[in-house]
Amino acid sequence: MLYDEQRKVLVIRAFRGVAAEIYNGAEFPIMPETVSGSALLKREIIFVPDVRREHRWYNRGRVHASG
């Protein structure tokens, strides 16, 4: 994920694994209540031990559909 400062979005530029095509070029707004938004704004690493139980995804349905 890269931060596009001009557009204020996170953009996925590289992804590999199951369902990689779902995420290719995906863009996400900066939202402090999401995992990625919180990590960016706080400039901290966030450890997610079980992604299936994590509720702070921007698009939970998309994440869970990817397996």
C-alpha positions in Angstrom: 0.0 0.0 0.0 1.2 3.5 -0.9 -0.2 6.8 0.3 -1.2 9.1 -2.5 -0.7 12.5 -0.7 -2.4 14.5 -3.4 -5.6 12.4 -3.5 -5.4 11.4 0.2 -6.0 7.7 -0.4 -4.1 4.5 0.1 -3.5 2.6 -3.1 -2.5 -1.1 -3.4 0.3 -1.3 -5.9 1.4 -4.9 -5.2 -0.4 -7.9 -3.9 0.1 -11.6 -4.2 -1.7 -14.7 -3.1 -5.2 -16.0 -3.2 -7.6 -13.5 -4.9 -4.8 -11.0 -5.7 -6.9 -9.7 -8.6 -9.5 -8.4 -6.2 -7.0 -6.0 -4.7 -5.0 -4.9 -7.8 -5.2 -1.1 -7.9 -7.7 -0.9 -5.1 -7.9 2.5 -3.3 -9.0 3.2 0.2 -9.9 6.5 1.9 -8.0 7.4 5.0 -10.3 6.5 7.9 -9.0 6.4 11.4 -11.4 3.6 12.4 -9.8 1.2 9.9 -6.7 -0.9 10.3 -4.8 0.8 7.5 -6.0 4.3 8.3 -5.2 4.0 11.9 -1.7 2.7 11.1 -1.0 5.6 8.7 -2.4 8.3 11.0 -0.6 7.0 14.1 2.5 6.0 12.2 2.4 2.7 14.0 2.4 -1.0 13.1 -0.8 -2.8 13.9 -0.6 -6.5 14.5 -3.8 -8.4 13.4 -3.5 -11.9 14.8 -6.6 -13.3 13.1 -7.9 -11.4 10.1 -11.2 -13.4 10.2 -12.0 -11.8 13.5 -10.8 -8.3 12.8 -13.7 -5.8 12.5 -11.7 -2.7 11.4 -11.4 -3.4 7.7 -12.5 -0.7 5.2 -14.5 -3.2 3.2 -15.1 -6.3 5.4 -17.1 -8.2 2.7 -14.3 -7.8 0.2 -11.6 -9.0 2.7 -13.6 -12.0 3.8 -14.5 -12.9 0.2 -10.8 -13.1 -0.7 -10.4 -16.1 1.6 
